[in-house]
């Protein structure tokens, strides 16, 4: 039986312990990038889209890219070190590893990946923003964090993210 996934409150507490400044804005649940565009005027910085994918060897990757960026799923495996072309990971694995449901996928899910089953890939273009925004484990809020602090957060969860250009 898996442990209960961490909550947004657990995430905020973890960031506080690391001395990482973060700001969260609560809003109506958003399931798509299109729905979240209405929040742009209120929340500055790089807004993210997250793709949870796996290769044929069941190695999992979370690709975090700028919301409007295009990822070529036919070729991205050559960039991220996957053993084959990638396909989307199943919702059960998403919950097991990142503690989130589809529509709430986020780089902050790293806090739940205690078994280090997921490789986190941050797109180089996204990382040009000073502030990065992601769901705090649920899609009814957006948490803003500094780019360097995001890297520090991932390292603190035991993940060394790959910062690569994975978008077209």
C-alpha positions, 0 to 999 in steps of 0.5 A: 500500500502506498503512502498518502501523497503529500498535500499543498500544505506539505509542499509549502512547509517543505519550501519554507524549511528550505527558505524558498520564497513562494506565492500561491494564488487560489483559483477555479480548477483548471484542467488545460492550458487554455483554461488557465490563460485567463489567469495570466494577467494576475500571475507573472512568470513562466507558466508550465505545461507538464508531460508525464511520459515513459519509455519501453523500459518503464523509465518515467520522465516529467517534461516541464515546458512553457505552456505554449511550447511544442514537444515532438513526442516522436523525437524527444526520447533522443534528447532525454536519454530514454530507451525508446520513443515515449508514450504517456504514463498511466494515471495510476503511475502518475498517482503512485509516483507524483501523487497527482491526478491528470490535470494537476501534473506539476514539477512540484510532484517531485516531493512525492517521488521518494523512490526516485522513479521519475527523471525531471526535465526542465525545458531550457526556454522555460528556465529563462524566466525568473519566476516559474509557475506550477500547480501545488499538487492540485489544479485549483491554485498556482504556486510561483517560485524563483527559477533557481529556487525550483532547482534547489527544491528538486535537488532537495527532493533528491532529483537532479533535473535535466535542463535541456531544450526539448521544445520545437 
